[in-house]
Amino acid sequence: KVLAENDQLRKEADDLGPRVELDYWKKKLSKFYYLMEQLKSPDVKAVLGVLTAAKSKLLKKWRALDIRITDAANEAKDNVNYLYSLEKYYDPLYNSDPVSMLDAIPGLINAIKMIQSISQYYNTSEKISSLFVKVGAQ
């Protein structure tokens, strides 16, 4: 269910700021880390042991789900780290008047460009565009 939700297209209001993006990825990270902890539990390991001993065909599906969960957790962690690095640049958008926030805009744009060029997961035009819309809305 969590993986299905992860694959769905996000629908958000157009007037949300960049903090919403960070909150979204933090919640996602929390969900997937919880799932990963559950997968490491003794009960799950016991079931996997039984499936392995029985040479069950379900093991292949299990491994595929485990890989998807791990990848989603890695994506969320990576995105949270990059979005945290933007926080110092977008805070003036929340805490300043329009004239004062102008000084923060070049640094924010450069930081977003850096994320787009080096991030393994956040470098899609869809995610970067969404972030720019949130920055513009704020």
N, CA, C and O atoms as a GROMACS GRO file, in nm:
protein
  552
    1LYS      N    1   0.083  -0.120   0.000
    1LYS     CA    2   0.000   0.000   0.000
    1LYS      C    3   0.087   0.126   0.000
    1LYS      O    4   0.060   0.221  -0.073
    2VAL      N    5   0.192   0.125   0.082
    2VAL     CA    6   0.281   0.242   0.090
    2VAL      C    7   0.353   0.262  -0.043
    2VAL      O    8   0.371   0.375  -0.087
    3LEU      N    9   0.395   0.154  -0.105
    3LEU     CA   10   0.461   0.165  -0.235
    3LEU      C   11   0.364   0.216  -0.342
    3LEU      O   12   0.403   0.295  -0.428
    4ALA      N   13   0.240   0.172  -0.337
    4ALA     CA   14   0.140   0.220  -0.433
    4ALA      C   15   0.118   0.370  -0.415
    4ALA      O   16   0.108   0.444  -0.513
    5GLU      N   17   0.109   0.416  -0.291
    5GLU     CA   18   0.095   0.559  -0.263
    5GLU      C   19   0.217   0.636  -0.313
    5GLU      O   20   0.205   0.748  -0.363
    6ASN      N   21   0.333   0.575  -0.298
    6ASN     CA   22   0.458   0.637  -0.340
    6ASN      C   23   0.462   0.660  -0.491
    6ASN      O   24   0.521   0.757  -0.538
    7ASP      N   25   0.398   0.571  -0.566
    7ASP     CA   26   0.399   0.580  -0.711
    7ASP      C   27   0.294   0.675  -0.767
    7ASP      O   28   0.296   0.707  -0.886
    8GLN      N   29   0.202   0.720  -0.682
    8GLN     CA   30   0.095   0.809  -0.728
    8GLN      C   31   0.147   0.950  -0.750
    8GLN      O   32   0.242   0.995  -0.685
    9LEU      N   33   0.083   1.018  -0.841
    9LEU     CA   34   0.115   1.157  -0.869
    9LEU      C   35   0.067   1.245  -0.754
    9LEU      O   36  -0.045   1.228  -0.705
   10ARG      N   37   0.150   1.338  -0.711
   10ARG     CA   38   0.114   1.428  -0.602
   10ARG      C   39   0.022   1.538  -0.653
   10ARG      O   40   0.041   1.593  -0.761
   11LYS      N   41  -0.077   1.569  -0.570
   11LYS     CA   42  -0.166   1.681  -0.601
   11LYS      C   43  -0.158   1.778  -0.485
   11LYS      O   44  -0.190   1.744  -0.371
   12GLU      N   45  -0.114   1.900  -0.516
   12GLU     CA   46  -0.099   2.002  -0.412
   12GLU      C   47  -0.154   2.135  -0.462
   12GLU      O   48  -0.168   2.158  -0.583
   13ALA      N   49  -0.184   2.219  -0.369
   13ALA     CA   50  -0.227   2.355  -0.403
   13ALA      C   51  -0.108   2.432  -0.460
   13ALA      O   52   0.007   2.403  -0.428
   14ASP      N   53  -0.136   2.528  -0.544
   14ASP     CA   54  -0.030   2.605  -0.609
   14ASP      C   55   0.035   2.710  -0.519
   14ASP      O   56   0.139   2.765  -0.553
   15ASP      N   57  -0.026   2.736  -0.405
   15ASP     CA   58   0.025   2.845  -0.321
   15ASP      C   59   0.108   2.796  -0.201
   15ASP      O   60   0.125   2.870  -0.104
   16LEU      N   61   0.158   2.674  -0.207
   16LEU     CA   62   0.238   2.619  -0.097
   16LEU      C   63   0.385   2.656  -0.116
   16LEU      O   64   0.434   2.665  -0.228
   17GLY      N   65   0.454   2.677  -0.005
   17GLY     CA   66   0.594   2.715  -0.011
   17GLY      C   67   0.689   2.595  -0.003
   17GLY      O   68   0.644   2.481   0.008
   18PRO      N   69   0.820   2.621  -0.008
   18PRO     CA   70   0.920   2.514  -0.010
   18PRO      C   71   0.926   2.431   0.119
   18PRO      O   72   0.974   2.318   0.117
   19ARG      N   73   0.880   2.485   0.230
   19ARG     CA   74   0.878   2.406   0.354
   19ARG      C   75   0.786   2.285   0.341
   19ARG      O   76   0.811   2.180   0.401
   20VAL      N   77   0.681   2.300   0.263
   20VAL     CA   78   0.587   2.190   0.240
   20VAL      C   79   0.658   2.075   0.171
   20VAL      O   80   0.632   1.958   0.200
   21GLU      N   81   0.748   2.108   0.080
   21GLU     CA   82   0.824   2.005   0.008
   21GLU      C   83   0.912   1.927   0.106
   21GLU      O   84   0.919   1.804   0.100
   22LEU      N   85   0.979   1.998   0.193
   22LEU     CA   86   1.063   1.931   0.294
   22LEU      C   87   0.978   1.845   0.386
   22LEU      O   88   1.016   1.732   0.417
   23ASP      N   89   0.866   1.897   0.430
   23ASP     CA   90   0.776   1.819   0.518
   23ASP      C   91   0.726   1.692   0.448
   23ASP      O   92   0.717   1.586   0.510
   24TYR      N   93   0.693   1.704   0.321
   24TYR     CA   94   0.646   1.590   0.244
   24TYR      C   95   0.752   1.478   0.243
   24TYR      O   96   0.720   1.362   0.268
   25TRP      N   97   0.876   1.513   0.214
   25TRP     CA   98   0.982   1.412   0.206
   25TRP      C   99   1.020   1.359   0.344
   25TRP      O  100   1.060   1.244   0.356
   26LYS      N  101   1.009   1.442   0.447
   26LYS     CA  102   1.035   1.392   0.583
   26LYS      C  103   0.932   1.288   0.623
   26LYS      O  104   0.968   1.186   0.684
   27LYS      N  105   0.806   1.311   0.591
   27LYS     CA  106   0.702   1.212   0.622
   27LYS      C  107   0.724   1.084   0.544
   27LYS      O  108   0.709   0.974   0.598
   28LYS      N  109   0.760   1.097   0.420
   28LYS     CA  110   0.787   0.980   0.337
   28LYS      C  111   0.906   0.902   0.392
   28LYS      O  112   0.903   0.779   0.398
   29LEU      N  113   1.010   0.972   0.433
   29LEU     CA  114   1.128   0.907   0.492
   29LEU      C  115   1.090   0.831   0.617
   29LEU      O  116   1.135   0.718   0.638
   30SER      N  117   1.008   0.892   0.700
   30SER     CA  118   0.964   0.827   0.823
   30SER      C  119   0.888   0.698   0.794
   30SER      O  120   0.911   0.596   0.858
   31LYS      N  121   0.798   0.702   0.697
   31LYS     CA  122   0.720   0.583   0.660
   31LYS      C  123   0.811   0.470   0.612
   31LYS      O  124   0.796   0.356   0.655
   32PHE      N  125   0.904   0.503   0.524
   32PHE     CA  126   0.988   0.398   0.468
   32PHE      C  127   1.092   0.347   0.567
   32PHE      O  128   1.128   0.229   0.563
   33TYR      N  129   1.140   0.433   0.655
   33TYR     CA  130   1.232   0.383   0.758
   33TYR      C  131   1.159   0.289   0.853
   33TYR      O  132   1.215   0.190   0.898
   34TYR      N  133   1.034   0.322   0.884
   34TYR     CA  134   0.954   0.234   0.969
   34TYR      C  135   0.938   0.097   0.901
   34TYR      O  136   0.954  -0.007   0.965
   35LEU      N  137   0.906   0.098   0.773
   35LEU     CA  138   0.892  -0.028   0.699
   35LEU      C  139   1.023  -0.107   0.699
   35LEU      O  140   1.023  -0.228   0.716
   36MET      N  141   1.133  -0.036   0.679
   36MET     CA  142   1.262  -0.106   0.677
   36MET      C  143   1.294  -0.167   0.813
   36MET      O  144   1.351  -0.276   0.820
   37GLU      N  145   1.258  -0.098   0.920
   37GLU     CA  146   1.279  -0.154   1.054
   37GLU      C  147   1.193  -0.279   1.073
   37GLU      O  148   1.238  -0.377   1.133
   38GLN      N  149   1.071  -0.276   1.023
   38GLN     CA  150   0.984  -0.393   1.033
   38GLN      C  151   1.042  -0.511   0.956
   38GLN      O  152   1.033  -0.626   1.000
   39LEU      N  153   1.101  -0.482   0.841
   39LEU     CA  154   1.159  -0.589   0.759
   39LEU      C  155   1.279  -0.655   0.827
   39LEU      O  156   1.314  -0.768   0.794
   40LYS      N  157   1.340  -0.586   0.921
   40LYS     CA  158   1.455  -0.641   0.994
   40LYS      C  159   1.414  -0.714   1.121
   40LYS      O  160   1.500  -0.767   1.192
   41SER      N  161   1.286  -0.718   1.150
   41SER     CA  162   1.240  -0.779   1.275
   41SER      C  163   1.260  -0.930   1.273
   41SER      O  164   1.265  -0.992   1.167
   42PRO      N  165   1.272  -0.991   1.392
   42PRO     CA  166   1.291  -1.136   1.401
   42PRO      C  167   1.176  -1.215   1.337
   42PRO      O  168   1.200  -1.320   1.276
   43ASP      N  169   1.054  -1.167   1.350
   43ASP     CA  170   0.941  -1.236   1.289
   43ASP      C  171   0.954  -1.244   1.137
   43ASP      O  172   0.933  -1.349   1.076
   44VAL      N  173   0.990  -1.133   1.077
   44VAL     CA  174   1.005  -1.130   0.932
   44VAL      C  175   1.122  -1.218   0.889
   44VAL      O  176   1.113  -1.289   0.789
   45LYS      N  177   1.230  -1.213   0.964
   45LYS     CA  178   1.345  -1.298   0.932
   45LYS      C  179   1.308  -1.446   0.942
   45LYS      O  180   1.356  -1.527   0.863
   46ALA      N  181   1.224  -1.480   1.038
   46ALA     CA  182   1.180  -1.620   1.052
   46ALA      C  183   1.098  -1.662   0.932
   46ALA      O  184   1.116  -1.772   0.879
   47VAL      N  185   1.007  -1.576   0.889
   47VAL     CA  186   0.924  -1.607   0.773
   47VAL      C  187   1.012  -1.623   0.649
   47VAL      O  188   0.991  -1.714   0.568
   48LEU      N  189   1.109  -1.534   0.634
   48LEU     CA  190   1.200  -1.544   0.519
   48LEU      C  191   1.280  -1.674   0.524
   48LEU      O  192   1.306  -1.735   0.420
   49GLY      N  193   1.318  -1.715   0.643
   49GLY     CA  194   1.389  -1.841   0.659
   49GLY      C  195   1.305  -1.959   0.615
   49GLY      O  196   1.354  -2.050   0.548
   50VAL      N  197   1.179  -1.957   0.652
   50VAL     CA  198   1.087  -2.064   0.611
   50VAL      C  199   1.068  -2.062   0.459
   50VAL      O  200   1.070  -2.168   0.396
   51LEU      N  201   1.049  -1.943   0.402
   51LEU     CA  202   1.031  -1.932   0.257
   51LEU      C  203   1.156  -1.980   0.182
   51LEU      O  204   1.147  -2.044   0.077
   52THR      N  205   1.272  -1.947   0.236
   52THR     CA  206   1.397  -1.991   0.175
   52THR      C  207   1.411  -2.142   0.182
   52THR      O  208   1.445  -2.207   0.083
   53ALA      N  209   1.383  -2.197   0.299
   53ALA     CA  210   1.393  -2.343   0.316
   53ALA      C  211   1.296  -2.416   0.225
   53ALA      O  212   1.326  -2.523   0.173
   54ALA      N  213   1.180  -2.357   0.205
   54ALA     CA  214   1.078  -2.419   0.121
   54ALA      C  215   1.100  -2.389  -0.028
   54ALA      O  216   1.027  -2.438  -0.114
   55LYS      N  217   1.201  -2.307  -0.057
   55LYS     CA  218   1.230  -2.264  -0.194
   55LYS      C  219   1.104  -2.208  -0.262
   55LYS      O  220   1.071  -2.242  -0.376
   56SER      N  221   1.039  -2.123  -0.187
   56SER     CA  222   0.913  -2.064  -0.232
   56SER      C  223   0.934  -1.965  -0.347
   56SER      O  224   1.035  -1.895  -0.353
   57LYS      N  225   0.837  -1.961  -0.437
   57LYS     CA  226   0.839  -1.866  -0.547
   57LYS      C  227   0.807  -1.725  -0.498
   57LYS      O  228   0.833  -1.627  -0.568
   58LEU      N  229   0.752  -1.714  -0.378
   58LEU     CA  230   0.721  -1.583  -0.321
   58LEU      C  231   0.848  -1.504  -0.287
   58LEU      O  232   0.844  -1.382  -0.275
   59LEU      N  233   0.958  -1.574  -0.271
   59LEU     CA  234   1.083  -1.508  -0.235
   59LEU      C  235   1.125  -1.406  -0.340
   59LEU      O  236   1.177  -1.299  -0.306
   60LYS      N  237   1.101  -1.437  -0.466
   60LYS     CA  238   1.136  -1.344  -0.574
   60LYS      C  239   1.055  -1.215  -0.562
   60LYS      O  240   1.110  -1.106  -0.575
   61LYS      N  241   0.925  -1.227  -0.536
   61LYS     CA  242   0.840  -1.109  -0.517
   61LYS      C  243   0.883  -1.031  -0.392
   61LYS      O  244   0.886  -0.908  -0.392
   62TRP      N  245   0.916  -1.106  -0.288
   62TRP     CA  246   0.960  -1.044  -0.162
   62TRP      C  247   1.084  -0.959  -0.185
   62TRP      O  248   1.093  -0.845  -0.140
   63ARG      N  249   1.180  -1.016  -0.255
   63ARG     CA  250   1.305  -0.943  -0.282
   63ARG      C  251   1.278  -0.818  -0.365
   63ARG      O  252   1.338  -0.713  -0.341
   64ALA      N  253   1.190  -0.830  -0.463
   64ALA     CA  254   1.156  -0.714  -0.546
   64ALA      C  255   1.093  -0.604  -0.462
   64ALA      O  256   1.126  -0.486  -0.480
   65LEU      N  257   1.002  -0.640  -0.371
   65LEU     CA  258   0.941  -0.540  -0.282
   65LEU      C  259   1.045  -0.479  -0.188
   65LEU      O  260   1.044  -0.358  -0.164
   66ASP      N  261   1.133  -0.562  -0.137
   66ASP     CA  262   1.238  -0.513  -0.048
   66ASP      C  263   1.327  -0.412  -0.120
   66ASP      O  264   1.364  -0.310  -0.062
   67ILE      N  265   1.361  -0.439  -0.244
   67ILE     CA  266   1.443  -0.346  -0.323
   67ILE      C  267   1.369  -0.215  -0.346
   67ILE      O  268   1.428  -0.108  -0.334
   68ARG      N  269   1.240  -0.223  -0.379
   68ARG     CA  270   1.161  -0.101  -0.401
   68ARG      C  271   1.151  -0.018  -0.274
   68ARG      O  272   1.162   0.105  -0.279
   69ILE      N  273   1.130  -0.084  -0.161
   69ILE     CA  274   1.121  -0.012  -0.033
   69ILE      C  275   1.253   0.056   0.000
   69ILE      O  276   1.256   0.172   0.041
   70THR      N  277   1.362  -0.017  -0.018
   70THR     CA  278   1.495   0.039   0.010
   70THR      C  279   1.524   0.157  -0.081
   70THR      O  280   1.576   0.258  -0.036
   71ASP      N  281   1.490   0.144  -0.209
   71ASP     CA  282   1.513   0.253  -0.303
   71ASP      C  283   1.430   0.376  -0.268
   71ASP      O  284   1.479   0.488  -0.274
   72ALA      N  285   1.305   0.354  -0.230
   72ALA     CA  286   1.218   0.467  -0.191
   72ALA      C  287   1.271   0.535  -0.065
   72ALA      O  288   1.266   0.658  -0.054
   73ALA      N  289   1.321   0.457   0.030
   73ALA     CA  290   1.379   0.514   0.152
   73ALA      C  291   1.505   0.594   0.119
   73ALA      O  292   1.527   0.702   0.175
   74ASN      N  293   1.587   0.542   0.029
   74ASN     CA  294   1.707   0.614  -0.012
   74ASN      C  295   1.673   0.744  -0.084
   74ASN      O  296   1.739   0.846  -0.063
   75GLU      N  297   1.570   0.740  -0.168
   75GLU     CA  298   1.526   0.862  -0.237
   75GLU      C  299   1.479   0.966  -0.136
   75GLU      O  300   1.517   1.082  -0.145
   76ALA      N  301   1.397   0.924  -0.042
   76ALA     CA  302   1.345   1.017   0.059
   76ALA      C  303   1.459   1.077   0.141
   76ALA      O  304   1.461   1.197   0.168
   77LYS      N  305   1.553   0.992   0.181
   77LYS     CA  306   1.666   1.041   0.262
   77LYS      C  307   1.750   1.142   0.183
   77LYS      O  308   1.787   1.246   0.236
   78ASP      N  309   1.779   1.110   0.058
   78ASP     CA  310   1.857   1.198  -0.027
   78ASP      C  311   1.784   1.332  -0.045
   78ASP      O  312   1.845   1.439  -0.034
   79ASN      N  313   1.654   1.326  -0.073
   79ASN     CA  314   1.578   1.448  -0.095
   79ASN      C  315   1.567   1.532   0.032
   79ASN      O  316   1.575   1.655   0.025
   80VAL      N  317   1.550   1.469   0.146
   80VAL     CA  318   1.546   1.543   0.273
   80VAL      C  319   1.678   1.615   0.295
   80VAL      O  320   1.679   1.731   0.335
   81ASN      N  321   1.788   1.547   0.271
   81ASN     CA  322   1.920   1.610   0.291
   81ASN      C  323   1.936   1.732   0.201
   81ASN      O  324   1.982   1.837   0.246
   82TYR      N  325   1.900   1.719   0.075
   82TYR     CA  326   1.915   1.832  -0.017
   82TYR      C  327   1.819   1.946   0.019
   82TYR      O  328   1.856   2.063   0.012
   83LEU      N  329   1.697   1.913   0.055
   83LEU     CA  330   1.601   2.017   0.089
   83LEU      C  331   1.638   2.088   0.219
   83LEU      O  332   1.612   2.207   0.235
   84TYR      N  333   1.700   2.015   0.313
   84TYR     CA  334   1.750   2.080   0.435
   84TYR      C  335   1.860   2.181   0.399
   84TYR      O  336   1.870   2.287   0.461
   85SER      N  337   1.941   2.148   0.300
   85SER     CA  338   2.049   2.240   0.261
   85SER      C  339   1.993   2.369   0.201
   85SER      O  340   2.062   2.472   0.201
   86LEU      N  341   1.870   2.366   0.152
   86LEU     CA  342   1.806   2.486   0.097
   86LEU      C  343   1.744   2.575   0.204
   86LEU      O  344   1.717   2.692   0.180
   87GLU      N  345   1.724   2.519   0.321
   87GLU     CA  346   1.648   2.589   0.426
   87GLU      C  347   1.702   2.729   0.454
   87GLU      O  348   1.625   2.824   0.467
   88LYS      N  349   1.833   2.742   0.464
   88LYS     CA  350   1.891   2.874   0.495
   88LYS      C  351   1.866   2.975   0.384
   88LYS      O  352   1.868   3.096   0.407
   89TYR      N  353   1.843   2.924   0.262
   89TYR     CA  354   1.818   3.014   0.150
   89TYR      C  355   1.671   3.053   0.139
   89TYR      O  356   1.639   3.165   0.097
   90TYR      N  357   1.580   2.962   0.175
   90TYR     CA  358   1.438   2.997   0.161
   90TYR      C  359   1.377   3.052   0.289
   90TYR      O  360   1.264   3.102   0.285
   91ASP      N  361   1.446   3.045   0.402
   91ASP     CA  362   1.393   3.106   0.524
   91ASP      C  363   1.362   3.255   0.507
   91ASP      O  364   1.259   3.301   0.558
   92PRO      N  365   1.448   3.333   0.437
   92PRO     CA  366   1.414   3.475   0.418
   92PRO      C  367   1.282   3.496   0.342
   92PRO      O  368   1.219   3.600   0.357
   93LEU      N  369   1.240   3.398   0.263
   93LEU     CA  370   1.113   3.412   0.193
   93LEU      C  371   0.996   3.412   0.290
   93LEU      O  372   0.891   3.470   0.264
   94TYR      N  373   1.016   3.345   0.404
   94TYR     CA  374   0.912   3.337   0.507
   94TYR      C  375   0.924   3.451   0.609
   94TYR      O  376   0.824   3.493   0.666
   95ASN      N  377   1.046   3.499   0.631
   95ASN     CA  378   1.071   3.589   0.744
   95ASN      C  379   1.107   3.731   0.706
   95ASN      O  380   1.137   3.812   0.794
   96SER      N  381   1.106   3.766   0.579
   96SER     CA  382   1.149   3.899   0.537
   96SER      C  383   1.041   3.968   0.455
   96SER      O  384   0.945   3.907   0.410
   97ASP      N  385   1.061   4.097   0.440
   97ASP     CA  386   0.974   4.171   0.350
   97ASP      C  387   1.026   4.152   0.207
   97ASP      O  388   1.140   4.108   0.189
   98PRO      N  389   0.946   4.183   0.107
   98PRO     CA  390   0.986   4.157  -0.032
   98PRO      C  391   1.120   4.219  -0.073
   98PRO      O  392   1.196   4.157  -0.148
   99VAL      N  393   1.150   4.337  -0.024
   99VAL     CA  394   1.277   4.401  -0.060
   99VAL      C  395   1.395   4.327   0.004
   99VAL      O  396   1.497   4.305  -0.062
  100SER      N  397   1.382   4.289   0.129
  100SER     CA  398   1.491   4.220   0.200
  100SER      C  399   1.516   4.080   0.145
  100SER      O  400   1.629   4.033   0.146
  101MET      N  401   1.411   4.015   0.098
  101MET     CA  402   1.430   3.877   0.050
  101MET      C  403   1.502   3.870  -0.083
  101MET      O  404   1.548   3.763  -0.123
  102LEU      N  405   1.514   3.982  -0.153
  102LEU     CA  406   1.582   3.982  -0.282
  102LEU      C  407   1.726   3.932  -0.271
  102LEU      O  408   1.777   3.867  -0.362
  103ASP      N  409   1.791   3.961  -0.159
  103ASP     CA  410   1.930   3.919  -0.140
  103ASP      C  411   1.943   3.766  -0.134
  103ASP      O  412   2.048   3.712  -0.167
  104ALA      N  413   1.839   3.698  -0.092
  104ALA     CA  414   1.845   3.552  -0.078
  104ALA      C  415   1.819   3.478  -0.209
  104ALA      O  416   1.857   3.362  -0.222
  105ILE      N  417   1.756   3.543  -0.305
  105ILE     CA  418   1.713   3.475  -0.428
  105ILE      C  419   1.830   3.417  -0.509
  105ILE      O  420   1.821   3.301  -0.550
  106PRO      N  421   1.938   3.491  -0.534
  106PRO     CA  422   2.048   3.430  -0.613
  106PRO      C  423   2.107   3.306  -0.547
  106PRO      O  424   2.136   3.207  -0.615
  107GLY      N  425   2.126   3.309  -0.418
  107GLY     CA  426   2.179   3.192  -0.347
  107GLY      C  427   2.085   3.074  -0.354
  107GLY      O  428   2.128   2.960  -0.370
  108LEU      N  429   1.955   3.102  -0.343
  108LEU     CA  430   1.854   2.996  -0.351
  108LEU      C  431   1.854   2.932  -0.489
  108LEU      O  432   1.851   2.809  -0.501
  109ILE      N  433   1.858   3.013  -0.592
  109ILE     CA  434   1.859   2.960  -0.729
  109ILE      C  435   1.984   2.879  -0.755
  109ILE      O  436   1.978   2.773  -0.817
  110ASN      N  437   2.099   2.927  -0.708
  110ASN     CA  438   2.224   2.851  -0.726
  110ASN      C  439   2.219   2.719  -0.650
  110ASN      O  440   2.267   2.617  -0.700
  111ALA      N  441   2.162   2.720  -0.531
  111ALA     CA  442   2.152   2.596  -0.452
  111ALA      C  443   2.059   2.496  -0.522
  111ALA      O  444   2.087   2.376  -0.522
  112ILE      N  445   1.951   2.543  -0.580
  112ILE     CA  446   1.861   2.455  -0.654
  112ILE      C  447   1.930   2.400  -0.778
  112ILE      O  448   1.914   2.283  -0.813
  113LYS      N  449   2.007   2.484  -0.846
  113LYS     CA  450   2.084   2.436  -0.962
  113LYS      C  451   2.183   2.328  -0.921
  113LYS      O  452   2.201   2.229  -0.993
  114MET      N  453   2.246   2.346  -0.806
  114MET     CA  454   2.341   2.246  -0.756
  114MET      C  455   2.270   2.114  -0.728
  114MET      O  456   2.320   2.007  -0.764
  115ILE      N  457   2.153   2.121  -0.667
  115ILE     CA  458   2.075   2.000  -0.639
  115ILE      C  459   2.039   1.931  -0.769
  115ILE      O  460   2.050   1.809  -0.780
  116GLN      N  461   1.997   2.008  -0.867
  116GLN     CA  462   1.957   1.950  -0.995
  116GLN      C  463   2.074   1.881  -1.063
  116GLN      O  464   2.056   1.781  -1.132
  117SER      N  465   2.194   1.933  -1.046
  117SER     CA  466   2.308   1.874  -1.115
  117SER      C  467   2.370   1.755  -1.041
  117SER      O  468   2.432   1.670  -1.106
  118ILE      N  469   2.354   1.745  -0.908
  118ILE     CA  470   2.422   1.635  -0.838
  118ILE      C  471   2.330   1.534  -0.770
  118ILE      O  472   2.374   1.425  -0.734
  119SER      N  473   2.204   1.568  -0.753
  119SER     CA  474   2.114   1.476  -0.684
  119SER      C  475   2.080   1.356  -0.772
  119SER      O  476   2.052   1.371  -0.891
  120GLN      N  477   2.084   1.240  -0.713
  120GLN     CA  478   2.050   1.118  -0.786
  120GLN      C  479   1.900   1.108  -0.811
  120GLN      O  480   1.857   1.054  -0.912
  121TYR      N  481   1.820   1.161  -0.719
  121TYR     CA  482   1.675   1.144  -0.728
  121TYR      C  483   1.599   1.273  -0.757
  121TYR      O  484   1.495   1.270  -0.823
  122TYR      N  485   1.649   1.385  -0.710
  122TYR     CA  486   1.573   1.510  -0.718
  122TYR      C  487   1.603   1.587  -0.845
  122TYR      O  488   1.560   1.702  -0.859
  123ASN      N  489   1.674   1.527  -0.938
  123ASN     CA  490   1.720   1.601  -1.056
  123ASN      C  491   1.624   1.592  -1.175
  123ASN      O  492   1.663   1.622  -1.287
  124THR      N  493   1.500   1.552  -1.152
  124THR     CA  494   1.405   1.548  -1.264
  124THR      C  495   1.344   1.687  -1.284
  124THR      O  496   1.333   1.766  -1.190
  125SER      N  497   1.305   1.714  -1.406
  125SER     CA  498   1.246   1.846  -1.434
  125SER      C  499   1.115   1.864  -1.357
  125SER      O  500   1.081   1.975  -1.318
  126GLU      N  501   1.043   1.754  -1.336
  126GLU     CA  502   0.917   1.761  -1.261
  126GLU      C  503   0.941   1.807  -1.117
  126GLU      O  504   0.871   1.896  -1.068
  127LYS      N  505   1.039   1.748  -1.050
  127LYS     CA  506   1.065   1.783  -0.910
  127LYS      C  507   1.124   1.923  -0.897
  127LYS      O  508   1.086   1.998  -0.807
  128ILE      N  509   1.217   1.957  -0.985
  128ILE     CA  510   1.279   2.090  -0.979
  128ILE      C  511   1.175   2.197  -1.013
  128ILE      O  512   1.171   2.302  -0.948
  129SER      N  513   1.091   2.172  -1.113
  129SER     CA  514   0.985   2.268  -1.148
  129SER      C  515   0.889   2.288  -1.032
  129SER      O  516   0.850   2.400  -1.001
  130SER      N  517   0.852   2.178  -0.968
  130SER     CA  518   0.762   2.186  -0.853
  130SER      C  519   0.824   2.269  -0.741
  130SER      O  520   0.755   2.349  -0.677
  131LEU      N  521   0.952   2.251  -0.719
  131LEU     CA  522   1.021   2.329  -0.616
  131LEU      C  523   1.023   2.477  -0.653
  131LEU      O  524   1.001   2.562  -0.567
  132PHE      N  525   1.050   2.509  -0.779
  132PHE     CA  526   1.050   2.649  -0.822
  132PHE      C  527   0.910   2.711  -0.808
  132PHE      O  528   0.898   2.828  -0.773
  133VAL      N  529   0.807   2.634  -0.835
  133VAL     CA  530   0.669   2.684  -0.818
  133VAL      C  531   0.646   2.718  -0.672
  133VAL      O  532   0.587   2.821  -0.640
  134LYS      N  533   0.693   2.632  -0.582
  134LYS     CA  534   0.676   2.656  -0.438
  134LYS      C  535   0.755   2.778  -0.392
  134LYS      O  536   0.707   2.857  -0.311
  135VAL      N  537   0.876   2.792  -0.443
  135VAL     CA  538   0.957   2.910  -0.410
  135VAL      C  539   0.887   3.037  -0.461
  135VAL      O  540   0.878   3.136  -0.390
  136GLY      N  541   0.839   3.031  -0.584
  136GLY     CA  542   0.769   3.146  -0.641
  136GLY      C  543   0.642   3.180  -0.564
  136GLY      O  544   0.609   3.297  -0.545
  137ALA      N  545   0.571   3.078  -0.520
  137ALA     CA  546   0.448   3.101  -0.444
  137ALA      C  547   0.477   3.168  -0.310
  137ALA      O  548   0.402   3.254  -0.265
  138GLN      N  549   0.587   3.127  -0.247
  138GLN     CA  550   0.621   3.186  -0.118
  138GLN      C  551   0.666   3.330  -0.135
  138GLN      O  552   0.699   3.396  -0.037
   0.00000   0.00000   0.00000
